[in-house]
Amino acid sequence: MKSDIEIARETDLRKIKEVATTLGIPREEVQNYGRYIAKIPIHLIDKKQIDQHNLILVTAITPTKAGIGKTTVSIGLALGLNKIGKKAVVALREPSLGPCFGMKGGAAGGGHAQVLPMENINLHFTGDFHAVTSAHNMITALLDNYIYQTRNTCEGLKEIKWKRVLDVNDRSLRNIVSGLGGSANGVPTETGFDITPASEIMAILCLATDIEDLKRRIGNILLGYTNDDKPFTVNDLGIAGAITVLLKDALLPNLVQTTENTPAFVHGGPFANIAHGCNSVLATQMALTYGDYVITEAGFGADLGAEKFFNIKCRKAGLSPKLTVIVATAQSLKLHGGVPEKEIKEPNIEGLKNGFVNLDKHIENMKSFGQQVIVTFNRYATDTDEEITVVAEHCKEKGVGFAMNNVFAEGGEGGTELARLVVDTIENNPSAPLQYTYDLDDPIRTKVQKVAQKIYGASSIVYTTLADKKLRQIENLGISHYPICIAKTQYSFSSDPKAYGVAKDFELKVRDVIINNGAEMIVVVMGEIMRMPGLPKEPQARKIDIVDGMIEGLS
């Protein structure tokens, strides 16, 4: 079969203004970034239309290291819906350069279900990630200058909570010392870097509802504490407006198209294992304004991305999906059924069946939110008809809708079975109103306990001394009503990435608590998860090249 990039290059792309007009967006409102990419002004969002249209969440069982194909399925479902005569739009996150050059090689879908132009989307796109990086680090530079100018005065700060970010995987930058080389070079400070998708600025960009909300949230970012234990924010630096200026264009949703010219909004890029894992509220609202069916995706497994999608994004934005689609693959089921990772591509019905415990836990979790759930089997070339039949029969026994999809190989045609099931389920048995895992008035410890026990299945939670200190600071600041965003491994319900299936009777350790006062959420760091990933032994960057003016190696 042809590679993703070969399929992408053979696709006859429509000019982006033509794609916009198929949605009903006026041509004069389209802000072109070349021929095939545009930004769309947010004043076109019509909140009256949002509630009239159908939002569909695509999530997954716990993935393998190779992923599970949620983005491909999300795009393919939009293609399938359009194939059967529905007006569908997909809303996705932007890829991060770190994973693209590290583990993935690309994150714009795959095969005949991609968002295009994939080279641009996987690389610098419209510069949104760079704007977030610049805005974050501009705050850091101005904060460092403030510390330097107020050193040895009563206006100085005694505790700093703000680091730097970079959109690369670089373990050497996790912990550093800055300001070395004498007093002219600043004040020596122990600090570090997070990856850009973990930046609070990224979370703010994805949760802000307009430019004023963006500015308000940026101003409320907690940077540290004064000598008399008062919180010190961006507003105290007097730079909220300046930072907003750097993000004014990045705030606008990006419009692109799929391999079958279906409109797609690709905007924002927080990871789900260290952030809230959803595309921007504005992109989702824009898609719901113009599409009768809108498909969006939450990162990694449903225990991470979907939980945060419901408890944070939907709660904040007033969204309520009509349906949740859980993606499963034979390989992931076998991995969670005890089959060694190197053997998961080989037929193993018993291992497949043993992996149903993981699927069933995710189904149970999604139903706890009041969601109507269907399962789609994302077919790979190594899968057998017998494996698909076994999964279908299990879903039937569980009373859950099932559809096989083959969108990677067949595009929209391979997604029509899933599309018809989605439409039938929404028309006849849509989701109930959302039920959240916790109340906002619950104490932070109670919120953590409810997610850890109800969603993950943990038996107990312990806190480090540092985490305890941060919880006291949260109480003193009066922000215990914020939702929580748990950062932990994506490969297990527990904090052990090798505890496959459904871990039992395990303890979760809260290592740190990070106050995102601008994003208005509390990040709870569990286990050994890192907010700055490292590179694997064989990074994907070794496969990326430019030959005769053509990019190669982006999958």
PAKOL-606097 format. One record per residue (C-alpha): z, y, x. Coordinates in nm, 3 decimals, padded with zeros to 5 digits. Each point is the difference from the previous one (the first is absolute). Layout:
ATOM       w       v       u
ATOM       Z       Y       X
...
This chain:
ATOM       w       v       u
ATOM  00.000  00.000  00.000
ATOM -00.064  00.356  00.111
ATOM  00.286  00.204  00.141
ATOM  00.170  00.275 -00.200
ATOM -00.165  00.270  00.205
ATOM -00.347 -00.158 -00.042
ATOM  00.047 -00.013 -00.378
ATOM  00.122  00.360  00.003
ATOM -00.304  00.121  00.195
ATOM -00.241 -00.176 -00.236
ATOM  00.152  00.167 -00.307
ATOM -00.211  00.279 -00.146
ATOM  00.257  00.277 -00.038
ATOM -00.035  00.268 -00.263
ATOM  00.070  00.361  00.087
ATOM  00.360  00.073 -00.086
ATOM -00.084  00.272 -00.254
ATOM -00.200 -00.258 -00.194
ATOM  00.297 -00.239  00.009
ATOM  00.226  00.280 -00.125
ATOM -00.230  00.080 -00.293
ATOM  00.014 -00.363 -00.118
ATOM  00.370  00.066 -00.059
ATOM -00.058  00.334 -00.169
ATOM  00.116  00.213  00.294
ATOM -00.207  00.322  00.015
ATOM -00.226  00.014  00.307
ATOM  00.116  00.351  00.086
ATOM  00.361 -00.124  00.032
ATOM -00.086 -00.263  00.264
ATOM  00.106  00.102  00.352
ATOM -00.233 -00.196  00.228
ATOM  00.110 -00.152  00.331
ATOM -00.351 -00.105  00.093
ATOM -00.235 -00.182 -00.241
ATOM  00.226 -00.286 -00.111
ATOM  00.358  00.132  00.003
ATOM  00.158  00.281 -00.198
ATOM  00.331  00.153 -00.097
ATOM  00.064  00.076 -00.365
ATOM  00.212  00.301 -00.111
ATOM  00.324 -00.099 -00.172
ATOM -00.044  00.252 -00.283
ATOM -00.245 -00.252 -00.148
ATOM  00.285 -00.241 -00.079
ATOM  00.049 -00.017 -00.377
ATOM  00.344 -00.139 -00.079
ATOM -00.097 -00.049 -00.365
ATOM -00.260 -00.254  00.111
ATOM  00.237 -00.189  00.230
ATOM  00.200 -00.160 -00.280
ATOM -00.316 -00.100 -00.186
ATOM -00.137 -00.214  00.283
ATOM  00.101 -00.334  00.151
ATOM  00.180 -00.026  00.334
ATOM -00.007 -00.342  00.171
ATOM  00.210 -00.087  00.305
ATOM -00.127 -00.255  00.250
ATOM  00.274 -00.158  00.212
ATOM  00.047 -00.338  00.168
ATOM  00.222 -00.286  00.099
ATOM  00.158  00.020  00.346
ATOM -00.297  00.030  00.240
ATOM -00.097 -00.178  00.319
ATOM -00.053  00.200  00.319
ATOM -00.372  00.000 -00.084
ATOM  00.075  00.170 -00.331
ATOM -00.088 -00.120 -00.347
ATOM -00.291  00.219 -00.109
ATOM  00.163  00.241 -00.248
ATOM -00.231  00.286  00.089
ATOM -00.307 -00.223 -00.032
ATOM  00.122 -00.128 -00.338
ATOM  00.084  00.353 -00.121
ATOM -00.350  00.121  00.084
ATOM -00.156 -00.318 -00.137
ATOM  00.187  00.035 -00.329
ATOM -00.141  00.352 -00.041
ATOM -00.347 -00.140  00.072
ATOM  00.052 -00.284 -00.249
ATOM  00.120  00.238 -00.273
ATOM -00.307  00.217  00.047
ATOM -00.216 -00.313 -00.010
ATOM  00.129 -00.081 -00.350
ATOM -00.061  00.355 -00.121
ATOM  00.333  00.172  00.059
ATOM  00.053  00.334  00.172
ATOM  00.223 -00.097  00.292
ATOM  00.126  00.191  00.304
ATOM  00.203 -00.129  00.294
ATOM  00.274  00.205  00.173
ATOM  00.105 -00.118  00.347
ATOM  00.187  00.104  00.311
ATOM -00.171  00.119  00.317
ATOM  00.001 -00.234  00.302
ATOM  00.215  00.081  00.303
ATOM -00.154 -00.001  00.349
ATOM  00.300 -00.193  00.134
ATOM -00.063 -00.326 -00.190
ATOM -00.380  00.045  00.011
ATOM  00.009 -00.007  00.381
ATOM  00.295 -00.240  00.007
ATOM  00.002 -00.287 -00.254
ATOM -00.258  00.069 -00.270
ATOM -00.315  00.152  00.143
ATOM -00.051  00.180 -00.331
ATOM  00.155  00.041 -00.344
ATOM -00.277  00.105 -00.238
ATOM -00.039 -00.330 -00.183
ATOM -00.233 -00.276  00.109
ATOM -00.332 -00.174 -00.053
ATOM -00.178  00.126 -00.312
ATOM  00.313  00.181 -00.127
ATOM  00.049  00.299  00.229
ATOM  00.049  00.375 -00.024
ATOM -00.265  00.190  00.194
ATOM -00.088  00.149  00.243
ATOM  00.242 -00.248  00.157
ATOM -00.033  00.126  00.359
ATOM  00.111  00.349 -00.104
ATOM  00.277 -00.125 -00.228
ATOM  00.140 -00.230  00.271
ATOM -00.014  00.267  00.268
ATOM  00.061  00.375 -00.045
ATOM -00.124  00.029 -00.361
ATOM  00.073  00.354 -00.131
ATOM  00.277  00.063  00.252
ATOM  00.291 -00.056 -00.241
ATOM  00.193 -00.217  00.248
ATOM -00.056  00.255  00.275
ATOM  00.121  00.278 -00.228
ATOM  00.319 -00.195 -00.075
ATOM  00.051 -00.069  00.371
ATOM -00.058  00.365  00.089
ATOM  00.228  00.129 -00.276
ATOM  00.279 -00.239  00.097
ATOM -00.023  00.081  00.371
ATOM -00.031  00.373 -00.067
ATOM  00.339 -00.019 -00.168
ATOM  00.133 -00.186  00.306
ATOM -00.137  00.261  00.240
ATOM  00.148  00.288 -00.201
ATOM  00.330 -00.185 -00.030
ATOM  00.010 -00.059  00.376
ATOM -00.072  00.369  00.053
ATOM  00.288  00.092 -00.232
ATOM  00.233 -00.231  00.192
ATOM -00.113  00.155  00.329
ATOM  00.037  00.358 -00.123
ATOM  00.344 -00.060 -00.153
ATOM  00.145 -00.217  00.277
ATOM  00.356  00.094  00.090
ATOM  00.037  00.208 -00.319
ATOM  00.186 -00.060 -00.323
ATOM -00.337 -00.031 -00.177
ATOM -00.089 -00.317  00.189
ATOM -00.028 -00.348 -00.149
ATOM  00.229 -00.290  00.084
ATOM -00.206 -00.281 -00.153
ATOM -00.379 -00.043 -00.028
ATOM -00.161 -00.236 -00.253
ATOM -00.370  00.081  00.052
ATOM -00.227 -00.188  00.240
ATOM -00.372  00.009  00.075
ATOM -00.284 -00.211 -00.140
ATOM -00.331 -00.136  00.126
ATOM -00.258 -00.216 -00.178
ATOM -00.009 -00.272  00.262
ATOM  00.197 -00.318  00.062
ATOM  00.199  00.086  00.315
ATOM  00.332 -00.175  00.058
ATOM  00.066  00.208  00.314
ATOM  00.047  00.310 -00.216
ATOM  00.269 -00.140 -00.230
ATOM  00.278  00.149  00.214
ATOM -00.059  00.277  00.252
ATOM  00.174  00.297  00.164
ATOM -00.177  00.335 -00.028
ATOM  00.063  00.335  00.166
ATOM  00.038 -00.129  00.357
ATOM -00.092  00.204  00.309
ATOM  00.238  00.293 -00.015
ATOM  00.111  00.258 -00.256
ATOM -00.345  00.159 -00.023
ATOM -00.126 -00.321 -00.162
ATOM  00.245 -00.005 -00.287
ATOM  00.326 -00.177 -00.073
ATOM  00.013 -00.368  00.103
ATOM  00.016 -00.203 -00.322
ATOM  00.003 -00.369 -00.082
ATOM -00.270 -00.043 -00.264
ATOM -00.303 -00.217 -00.079
ATOM -00.315 -00.053 -00.203
ATOM -00.074 -00.165 -00.334
ATOM -00.352 -00.094 -00.109
ATOM -00.164  00.262 -00.224
ATOM  00.011 -00.217 -00.318
ATOM  00.382  00.002  00.036
ATOM  00.014  00.381  00.016
ATOM  00.191  00.173 -00.278
ATOM -00.295  00.239 -00.016
ATOM -00.222 -00.295 -00.100
ATOM  00.247 -00.097 -00.274
ATOM  00.011  00.360 -00.121
ATOM -00.381  00.027 -00.003
ATOM -00.018 -00.312 -00.216
ATOM  00.272  00.110 -00.245
ATOM -00.078  00.373 -00.033
ATOM -00.155  00.111 -00.329
ATOM -00.150  00.333  00.113
ATOM  00.006  00.248  00.288
ATOM  00.324  00.162 -00.113
ATOM  00.173 -00.336 -00.029
ATOM -00.131 -00.086  00.347
ATOM  00.145  00.322  00.142
ATOM  00.333 -00.051 -00.178
ATOM  00.036 -00.353  00.134
ATOM -00.094  00.101  00.355
ATOM  00.261  00.276 -00.008
ATOM  00.270 -00.251 -00.098
ATOM -00.062 -00.238  00.291
ATOM  00.330 -00.067  00.178
ATOM -00.036  00.059  00.374
ATOM  00.361 -00.027  00.114
ATOM  00.347  00.148 -00.026
ATOM  00.153  00.322  00.126
ATOM  00.314  00.024  00.210
ATOM  00.204  00.042 -00.319
ATOM -00.157 -00.311 -00.162
ATOM -00.237  00.188 -00.231
ATOM -00.344 -00.151 -00.068
ATOM -00.286  00.172  00.184
ATOM -00.340 -00.013 -00.169
ATOM -00.358  00.119  00.047
ATOM  00.090  00.290 -00.229
ATOM  00.267  00.102  00.252
ATOM -00.274  00.020  00.263
ATOM -00.201  00.220 -00.238
ATOM -00.321 -00.200  00.049
ATOM -00.062 -00.184 -00.330
ATOM -00.301  00.217 -00.076
ATOM -00.151 -00.047  00.345
ATOM  00.026 -00.378 -00.023
ATOM -00.147 -00.001 -00.351
ATOM -00.302  00.189  00.136
ATOM -00.069 -00.296  00.232
ATOM  00.000 -00.237 -00.300
ATOM -00.183  00.200 -00.267
ATOM -00.328 -00.192  00.040
ATOM  00.169 -00.335  00.064
ATOM  00.167  00.031 -00.342
ATOM -00.336 -00.036 -00.180
ATOM -00.104 -00.358 -00.092
ATOM -00.298 -00.148  00.184
ATOM -00.293 -00.136 -00.202
ATOM -00.220 -00.275  00.146
ATOM -00.190 -00.297 -00.147
ATOM -00.004 -00.379  00.014
ATOM -00.269 -00.245  00.108
ATOM -00.130  00.023 -00.360
ATOM  00.034  00.381 -00.018
ATOM  00.315 -00.012 -00.217
ATOM  00.210  00.317  00.048
ATOM  00.311 -00.045  00.213
ATOM  00.284  00.238  00.084
ATOM  00.148 -00.075  00.344
ATOM  00.295  00.224  00.080
ATOM  00.329 -00.022  00.190
ATOM  00.122 -00.287  00.212
ATOM  00.371 -00.092  00.013
ATOM  00.074 -00.359  00.105
ATOM  00.199 -00.213 -00.248
ATOM  00.221 -00.170  00.258
ATOM  00.135  00.328  00.142
ATOM -00.093  00.251 -00.274
ATOM -00.087 -00.010 -00.372
ATOM -00.343 -00.156  00.042
ATOM -00.208  00.174 -00.268
ATOM -00.293  00.239 -00.008
ATOM  00.064  00.356 -00.118
ATOM  00.119  00.088 -00.348
ATOM -00.281  00.257 -00.017
ATOM -00.272 -00.258  00.075
ATOM  00.139 -00.233 -00.266
ATOM  00.015  00.285 -00.253
ATOM -00.353  00.110  00.090
ATOM -00.128 -00.355 -00.046
ATOM  00.180 -00.029 -00.335
ATOM -00.156  00.329 -00.111
ATOM -00.354 -00.135  00.045
ATOM  00.025 -00.378 -00.020
ATOM  00.077 -00.212 -00.307
ATOM  00.132 -00.274  00.232
ATOM  00.169  00.096  00.328
ATOM  00.089 -00.259  00.261
ATOM  00.254  00.088  00.267
ATOM  00.168 -00.203  00.270
ATOM  00.352 -00.019  00.145
ATOM  00.035 -00.119  00.358
ATOM  00.107 -00.345  00.123
ATOM  00.177 -00.238 -00.241
ATOM  00.134  00.098 -00.341
ATOM  00.359  00.002  00.132
ATOM -00.088  00.305  00.211
ATOM -00.304  00.191 -00.131
ATOM  00.032 -00.071 -00.371
ATOM  00.377  00.055 -00.008
ATOM -00.042  00.343  00.157
ATOM -00.307  00.076 -00.211
ATOM  00.209 -00.047 -00.316
ATOM  00.341  00.129  00.111
ATOM -00.128  00.302  00.195
ATOM -00.360  00.100 -00.078
ATOM -00.019 -00.092 -00.369
ATOM  00.348  00.135 -00.071
ATOM -00.077  00.330  00.174
ATOM -00.351  00.042 -00.145
ATOM  00.060 -00.139 -00.349
ATOM -00.252 -00.279  00.045
ATOM  00.017 -00.337 -00.176
ATOM -00.257 -00.271  00.082
ATOM -00.147 -00.202 -00.283
ATOM -00.023 -00.308  00.223
ATOM  00.094 -00.140  00.341
ATOM -00.238 -00.232  00.186
ATOM  00.156 -00.225  00.265
ATOM -00.238 -00.117  00.272
ATOM  00.052 -00.348  00.144
ATOM -00.194 -00.197  00.259
ATOM  00.005 -00.366  00.092
ATOM  00.091  00.090  00.357
ATOM  00.301  00.210 -00.096
ATOM  00.124 -00.261 -00.248
ATOM -00.021 -00.269  00.267
ATOM  00.184  00.216  00.253
ATOM  00.283  00.050 -00.249
ATOM -00.014 -00.369 -00.084
ATOM  00.097 -00.100  00.353
ATOM -00.345 -00.060  00.150
ATOM -00.019  00.117  00.366
ATOM -00.195  00.324  00.033
ATOM -00.270 -00.156  00.218
ATOM -00.072 -00.256 -00.277
ATOM -00.011  00.221 -00.311
ATOM -00.380  00.001 -00.013
ATOM -00.007 -00.378 -00.037
ATOM  00.027 -00.174 -00.343
ATOM  00.363 -00.077 -00.088
ATOM  00.074 -00.028 -00.372
ATOM  00.366 -00.089  00.050
ATOM  00.057  00.301  00.224
ATOM -00.184  00.218 -00.253
ATOM  00.228 -00.119 -00.281
ATOM  00.310  00.055  00.212
ATOM -00.108  00.362  00.043
ATOM  00.019  00.065 -00.374
ATOM  00.367  00.097  00.041
ATOM -00.114  00.321  00.170
ATOM -00.257  00.077 -00.269
ATOM  00.250 -00.072 -00.277
ATOM  00.260  00.235  00.149
ATOM -00.252  00.284  00.010
ATOM -00.104 -00.070 -00.360
ATOM  00.366  00.006 -00.106
ATOM  00.054  00.328  00.186
ATOM -00.299  00.171 -00.160
ATOM  00.108 -00.113 -00.346
ATOM  00.343  00.152  00.066
ATOM -00.175  00.340 -00.002
ATOM -00.142 -00.078 -00.347
ATOM -00.342 -00.070  00.148
ATOM -00.258 -00.231 -00.149
ATOM -00.117 -00.211  00.296
ATOM -00.317 -00.188  00.083
ATOM -00.078 -00.188  00.321
ATOM -00.331  00.012  00.181
ATOM -00.099 -00.254  00.263
ATOM -00.181  00.181  00.281
ATOM -00.252 -00.257  00.119
ATOM -00.071 -00.062  00.368
ATOM -00.283 -00.214  00.139
ATOM  00.244 -00.276  00.102
ATOM  00.151 -00.037 -00.351
ATOM -00.082 -00.301 -00.217
ATOM -00.058 -00.027 -00.374
ATOM  00.296 -00.238 -00.020
ATOM  00.232  00.265  00.148
ATOM -00.120  00.259 -00.250
ATOM  00.051 -00.244 -00.289
ATOM  00.356 -00.078  00.113
ATOM  00.091  00.372  00.009
ATOM -00.164  00.060 -00.339
ATOM  00.195 -00.287 -00.157
ATOM  00.327  00.128  00.145
ATOM -00.060  00.347 -00.144
ATOM -00.079 -00.154 -00.338
ATOM  00.332 -00.187  00.012
ATOM  00.176  00.329  00.082
ATOM -00.171  00.175 -00.292
ATOM -00.177  00.243  00.233
ATOM -00.367  00.095 -00.016
ATOM -00.216 -00.126  00.286
ATOM -00.344  00.091  00.133
ATOM -00.180 -00.098  00.315
ATOM -00.190  00.276  00.177
ATOM -00.267 -00.017  00.266
ATOM -00.060  00.371  00.049
ATOM -00.014 -00.025  00.379
ATOM -00.312 -00.214 -00.018
ATOM -00.151  00.118 -00.331
ATOM  00.122  00.355 -00.063
ATOM  00.032  00.102 -00.364
ATOM -00.159 -00.321 -00.127
ATOM  00.280 -00.193  00.168
ATOM  00.259  00.213 -00.181
ATOM -00.123 -00.026 -00.359
ATOM  00.230 -00.291 -00.092
ATOM  00.299  00.202  00.119
ATOM -00.132  00.317 -00.167
ATOM -00.035 -00.170 -00.340
ATOM  00.353 -00.141  00.025
ATOM  00.134  00.346  00.091
ATOM -00.170  00.165 -00.299
ATOM  00.107 -00.274 -00.241
ATOM  00.362  00.014  00.119
ATOM  00.022  00.379 -00.022
ATOM -00.156  00.004 -00.346
ATOM  00.213 -00.281 -00.143
ATOM  00.321 -00.020  00.202
ATOM  00.058  00.305  00.225
ATOM  00.315  00.063  00.201
ATOM  00.315  00.134 -00.162
ATOM  00.137  00.339  00.110
ATOM  00.128 -00.015  00.357
ATOM  00.349 -00.130  00.066
ATOM  00.139  00.110  00.335
ATOM  00.210 -00.212  00.237
ATOM  00.272  00.264  00.021
ATOM  00.106  00.326 -00.159
ATOM -00.035  00.320  00.201
ATOM  00.368  00.073 -00.072
ATOM  00.104 -00.322  00.175
ATOM  00.166  00.047  00.342
ATOM -00.231 -00.075  00.295
ATOM  00.188 -00.322  00.082
ATOM -00.047 -00.117 -00.359
ATOM -00.372  00.075  00.013
ATOM -00.034 -00.195  00.324
ATOM  00.199 -00.290 -00.146
ATOM -00.211 -00.015 -00.315
ATOM -00.331 -00.007  00.190
ATOM  00.131 -00.240  00.264
ATOM  00.144 -00.245 -00.251
ATOM -00.241  00.031 -00.294
ATOM -00.329  00.039  00.190
ATOM  00.066 -00.171  00.335
ATOM  00.266 -00.252 -00.102
ATOM  00.256  00.101  00.267
ATOM  00.357 -00.121 -00.031
ATOM  00.167  00.288  00.187
ATOM -00.068  00.332  00.173
ATOM  00.183  00.137  00.303
ATOM -00.022  00.347  00.154
ATOM  00.020  00.115  00.361
ATOM  00.237  00.280  00.097
ATOM -00.301  00.233  00.027
ATOM -00.118 -00.090 -00.351
ATOM  00.350  00.059 -00.139
ATOM  00.004  00.345  00.160
ATOM -00.338  00.086 -00.154
ATOM  00.119 -00.108 -00.345
ATOM  00.294  00.240  00.028
ATOM -00.242  00.279  00.094
ATOM -00.209 -00.082 -00.308
ATOM  00.306  00.027 -00.221
ATOM  00.098  00.332  00.160
ATOM -00.351  00.135 -00.056
ATOM  00.011 -00.101 -00.367
ATOM -00.327 -00.195  00.015
ATOM  00.119 -00.348 -00.098
ATOM -00.231  00.023 -00.303
ATOM -00.312 -00.045  00.217
ATOM -00.187 -00.332 -00.028
ATOM  00.015 -00.233  00.299
ATOM -00.286 -00.115  00.222
ATOM  00.091 -00.317  00.188
ATOM -00.165 -00.058  00.338
ATOM -00.011 -00.367  00.095
ATOM -00.237 -00.275  00.111
ATOM -00.296 -00.067 -00.227
ATOM -00.018 -00.371  00.082
ATOM  00.310 -00.120 -00.185
ATOM  00.233  00.085 -00.286
ATOM  00.272  00.011  00.267
ATOM  00.008  00.207  00.320
ATOM -00.107 -00.308  00.201
ATOM -00.383  00.007  00.024
ATOM -00.011 -00.379  00.042
ATOM  00.207 -00.083 -00.311
ATOM -00.301 -00.100 -00.209
ATOM -00.003 -00.110 -00.362
ATOM  00.306  00.137 -00.178
ATOM  00.300  00.051  00.228
ATOM  00.337 -00.101 -00.146
ATOM  00.357  00.122  00.050
ATOM -00.091  00.244  00.276
ATOM  00.174  00.313  00.120
ATOM -00.181  00.331  00.043
ATOM  00.118  00.248  00.260
ATOM -00.056  00.370 -00.057
ATOM -00.057  00.132  00.352
ATOM -00.067  00.364 -00.082
ATOM -00.042  00.240 -00.291
ATOM -00.248  00.288  00.024
ATOM  00.022  00.299 -00.230
ATOM -00.343  00.114 -00.122
ATOM  00.123  00.311 -00.181
ATOM -00.351  00.142 -00.043
ATOM -00.149 -00.324 -00.130
ATOM  00.318 -00.037 -00.207
ATOM  00.068 -00.359  00.094
ATOM  00.237 -00.191  00.227
ATOM -00.158 -00.235  00.257
ATOM  00.220 -00.305  00.058
ATOM -00.088 -00.182  00.325
ATOM  00.075 -00.375 -00.002
ATOM -00.011 -00.251  00.283
ATOM -00.221  00.057  00.302
ATOM -00.286  00.182 -00.172
ATOM -00.151  00.275  00.216
ATOM -00.135  00.333 -00.126
ATOM -00.230  00.005  00.304
ATOM -00.189 -00.333  00.027
ATOM -00.114 -00.154  00.328
ATOM -00.337 -00.149  00.088
ATOM -00.072 -00.376  00.005
ATOM -00.102 -00.188  00.314
ATOM -00.366  00.028 -00.101
ATOM -00.039  00.332 -00.185
ATOM -00.302  00.051 -00.224
ATOM -00.094  00.297  00.218
ATOM -00.149 -00.250  00.246
ATOM -00.263 -00.089 -00.265
ATOM -00.090  00.356 -00.099
ATOM -00.295  00.159  00.178
ATOM -00.300  00.228 -00.045
ATOM -00.336 -00.157  00.084
ATOM -00.327  00.192 -00.027
ATOM  00.181  00.263 -00.203
ATOM  00.139 -00.256 -00.248
ATOM  00.371 -00.083 -00.039
ATOM  00.082 -00.369  00.036
ATOM  00.321 -00.198 -00.052
ATOM  00.138  00.167 -00.311
ATOM  00.059 -00.287 -00.241
